[in-house]
């Protein structure tokens, strides 16, 4: 049976309004999901030093799509946003490909390749990604001699789609804007506290 990302609680993923509320309390709560998985948990610290780091992380997501994807918290937040647009399969496929490239066993590589294809690539797959017919058939051909690079073309096109389409909407969403505002306030508060602390010589 194919295994991809750990399931997120449905209560925080069903609607954009719930997503916004959930992100709002991430500054005070330590969990997004109950299971471990590729996305991981959205971790917020209670101390000023840790909050400052997380705040910089949140504000850094708008610098580039790479910055977002390199952050576990960013991936978790972006995944939740994509859920509200019913397009989370794109990110899940991209993450599945990243994990796929780490496999060293040839037997496991071939098995996992077919699993990913059946779940994301084939026509009418459970989580079919939006790619053209040529790319789909190229990927099917690559499965005959599966290598770590057999999904590269499909993964690249899916990434481009997210970067040019979903990512800008994520940054413009009220949820991210509110979160960024809270992060800016937290960062400023942490800086003020650090400046207020007396120096010890």
Secondary structure, DSSP 8 states (H G I E B T S, - for coil): ----S----GGGTS-HHHHHHHHHHTTT-S-S-SS--SS------SSHHHHHHHHHHHHHTTT-HHHHHT-HHHHHHHHHHHHHTT-HHHHHHHHHHHHHTT---HHHHHHHHHHHIIIIISTT-TT-----HHHHHHHHHHGGG--TTTTHHHHHHHHHHIIIIIHHHHHHSHHHHHHHHHHHHHHHHHHHHHHHS----
